[in-house]
Amino acid sequence: MGTATSSCPIPGSHHLPIPEGYSSTPGGTVYSTTPGGTRIIYDRKFLLECKNSPVARTPPCCLPQIPGVTSLAQSSLVKLEELKERNESEEAMPDQDQFEMDI
């Protein structure tokens, strides 16, 4: 049988909330450091371009299929098919006047 262990807080400095503008500049540049001390600097233009990259628009692999969340719900797929069929049938019909008028 194992022995019971007790927990106690790790001594350290008192953590305060980080200010809103922490690690950013007025121009929008964001900077940080890695645990090894390497500085990482991201300028505003680069960050805005990242959201339009193909990688950002590609869903991650191995994503579970959750209807309505990660994929369209079945009811949405059925409605989409009905709309496609309706549009195709409307396109197949020749344009007819709303009513005939005697002149």
C-alpha positions in Angstrom: 0.0 0.0 0.0 1.1 3.5 -0.7 1.7 6.2 1.8 -0.5 9.3 2.0 1.2 12.5 0.9 0.2 16.0 1.9 0.3 19.1 -0.2 1.7 22.5 0.7 2.0 25.7 -1.3 5.2 26.4 -3.2 6.9 29.5 -1.8 7.3 32.3 -4.3 6.5 35.8 -5.1 2.9 37.0 -4.8 1.4 37.0 -8.4 -0.4 40.1 -9.4 -2.7 40.4 -12.5 -0.8 41.4 -15.7 -1.6 44.9 -17.0 -3.7 45.1 -20.2 -0.9 46.6 -22.3 1.8 44.1 -21.0 4.3 43.0 -23.7 2.9 45.3 -26.4 3.7 48.7 -27.9 1.4 51.6 -28.9 2.1 50.7 -32.6 0.7 47.2 -32.1 3.9 45.2 -31.9 3.7 42.3 -29.5 6.9 40.9 -27.9 7.7 38.1 -25.5 10.5 35.8 -24.4 10.9 32.1 -24.4 12.0 30.3 -21.1 15.5 30.3 -22.6 15.5 34.0 -22.9 15.1 34.3 -26.7 13.1 37.4 -27.6 10.2 37.0 -30.0 8.8 40.1 -31.7 5.6 40.1 -33.8 4.7 43.3 -35.6 1.1 44.2 -36.2 1.2 43.7 -40.0 2.6 40.1 -39.6 -0.1 39.2 -37.1 -2.9 40.5 -39.4 -1.5 38.5 -42.3 -1.5 35.3 -40.2 -5.3 35.3 -40.0 -5.5 35.1 -43.8 -2.9 32.3 -44.3 -4.1 29.0 -45.7 -2.9 27.3 -42.5 -5.2 29.4 -40.4 -8.2 28.6 -42.6 -7.5 24.8 -42.6 -9.2 22.8 -39.8 -6.9 20.7 -37.7 -6.6 17.0 -38.5 -8.2 14.4 -36.3 -11.0 16.9 -35.5 -14.1 15.1 -34.2 -17.2 15.3 -36.3 -19.8 17.2 -34.3 -22.9 18.1 -36.4 -23.6 21.8 -36.2 -20.2 22.6 -34.6 -17.3 21.2 -36.6 -19.5 20.2 -39.6 -22.9 21.2 -40.9 -25.8 19.7 -39.1 -27.7 17.0 -41.0 -30.8 19.2 -41.2 -28.6 21.9 -42.8 -27.3 19.5 -45.3 -30.8 18.4 -46.3 -32.0 22.0 -46.6 -28.9 22.8 -48.7 -29.7 19.9 -51.1 -33.4 21.1 -51.3 -32.3 24.6 -52.2 -29.9 23.3 -54.9 -32.7 21.1 -56.4 -35.1 24.0 -56.3 -32.6 26.3 -58.0 -31.9 23.7 -60.7 -35.6 23.2 -61.4 -36.2 27.0 -61.6 -33.3 27.3 -64.1 -34.7 24.5 -66.2 -38.1 26.2 -66.6 -38.2 28.8 -69.3 -39.0 32.4 -68.3 -42.7 32.9 -68.5 -44.6 36.1 -68.1 -46.5 36.5 -64.9 -49.8 36.8 -66.8 -50.9 37.3 -70.4 -52.1 40.7 -71.5 -54.3 41.4 -74.4 -53.3 44.5 -76.3 
